[in-house]
Protein backbone atom coordinates (compact mmCIF):
# COMPACT_ATOMS: atom_id res chain seq x y z
CA UNK A 1 0.00 0.00 0.00
CA UNK A 2 1.42 3.39 -0.93
CA UNK A 3 1.40 6.59 1.13
CA UNK A 4 -1.65 8.06 -0.60
CA UNK A 5 -3.68 4.88 -0.08
CA UNK A 6 -2.72 4.73 3.59
CA UNK A 7 -3.65 8.37 4.13
CA UNK A 8 -6.98 7.82 2.40
CA UNK A 9 -7.80 4.75 4.47
CA UNK A 10 -6.78 6.53 7.68
CA UNK A 11 -9.04 9.48 6.83
CA UNK A 12 -11.95 7.12 6.13
CA UNK A 13 -11.43 5.24 9.39
CA UNK A 14 -11.27 8.52 11.31
CA UNK A 15 -14.65 9.52 9.87
CA UNK A 16 -16.08 6.12 10.85
CA UNK A 17 -14.59 6.54 14.33
CA UNK A 18 -16.19 9.96 14.82
CA UNK A 19 -19.52 8.69 13.55
CA UNK A 20 -19.40 5.69 15.86
CA UNK A 21 -18.60 7.93 18.83
CA UNK A 22 -21.75 9.93 18.08
CA UNK A 23 -23.76 6.73 17.81
CA UNK A 24 -22.46 5.59 21.19
CA UNK A 25 -23.49 8.87 22.79
CA UNK A 26 -27.00 8.49 21.37
CA UNK A 27 -27.22 4.87 22.51
CA UNK A 28 -26.04 5.80 26.00
CA UNK A 29 -28.70 8.49 26.27
CA UNK A 30 -31.42 5.98 25.38
CA UNK A 31 -30.13 3.28 27.74
CA UNK A 32 -29.28 0.64 25.13
CA UNK A 33 -26.38 -0.85 27.08
CA UNK A 34 -25.99 -3.98 24.97
CA UNK A 35 -25.66 -1.89 21.81
CA UNK A 36 -23.25 0.47 23.57
CA UNK A 37 -21.00 -2.46 24.47
CA UNK A 38 -21.01 -3.75 20.88
CA UNK A 39 -20.26 -0.26 19.55
CA UNK A 40 -17.41 0.16 22.03
CA UNK A 41 -15.89 -3.11 20.79
CA UNK A 42 -16.10 -1.82 17.22
CA UNK A 43 -14.52 1.45 18.37
CA UNK A 44 -11.60 -0.45 19.92
CA UNK A 45 -11.10 -2.39 16.67
CA UNK A 46 -11.05 0.89 14.74
CA UNK A 47 -8.44 2.24 17.15
CA UNK A 48 -6.27 -0.84 16.58
CA UNK A 49 -6.59 -0.55 12.81
CA UNK A 50 -5.77 3.18 12.91
CA UNK A 51 -2.68 2.50 15.00
CA UNK A 52 -1.58 -0.19 12.56
CA UNK A 53 -2.07 2.05 9.53
CA UNK A 54 -0.33 4.99 11.19
CA UNK A 55 2.65 2.74 11.94
CA UNK A 56 2.75 1.63 8.31
CA UNK A 57 2.62 5.28 7.24
CA UNK A 58 5.48 6.15 9.61
CA UNK A 59 7.52 3.26 8.21
CA UNK A 60 7.12 4.67 4.69
CA UNK A 61 8.49 8.07 5.68
Secondary structure, DSSP 8 states (H G I E B T S, - for coil): --HHHHHHHHHHHHHHHHHHHHHHHHHHHHT-HHHHHHHHHHHHHHHHHHHHHHHHHHHH-
